[in-house]
Amino acid sequence: MANDVTKVGVPVTGFIGLAPFGTDIPSPSEGGVIGFTLPAAYKVPGLFTTDGAPEWAMEADGDPIEFFQEGFSIPSGLANVTISVTLAQTDPVVRELTRGKTYDANGYMTVDGGGTDVKYVAFTEIIFKNGAIERRVAPNVSIQSVTEQRNTRGEVRGTEVVFNVSRSEELDNDHFAEWNTLAVAAAG
């Protein structure tokens, strides 16, 4: 059947977890378990704003390699892959992840507005109304930008974080790995 509303992805909840670069990623079998629990090495920066759940963007970069024969080309192999989230919480975990450093005993840290060179492993999970679960892990991410949204009385001030996702040797030089429980159910 081509039209099937049970296959429509309506997000209900989810999270992003970040761990230090080099942290082990879940194996294909571990990540495919319905009741998978993220290892303790991953910090979860809490709530998202209503529209702030992980947004993955994959964009080819560079001109395709063209061949003499008209109509034939291959992608350049370059890509811009990002994860954008808008975090609702403003707490030490969020600040430490976005700043790449920790507060001192006085709750004080200096901030370099030019960013940080700290790398992370990112893990996202989205649960859909139809019961499907989509998980992704990217072993090599860094923060591209942090934007604190406008302070508006009576509204949540989100912190928009854009992560750059780089290729990983751990994934055969791909950017990320993905699990989809709906795909597992369809195959079984």
Salt bridges, closest charged atoms under 4 A:
ASP4 OD2 - LYS7 NZ 3.58
GLU96 OE1 - LYS43 NZ 3.78
GLU125 OE1 - ARG135 NE 2.57
GLU134 OE2 - ARG136 NH2 3.55
GLU148 OE2 - ARG95 NH1 2.60
GLU148 OE2 - ARG99 NH2 3.13
GLU148 OE1 - ARG157 NH1 3.75
GLU178 OE2 - ARG136 NE 2.59
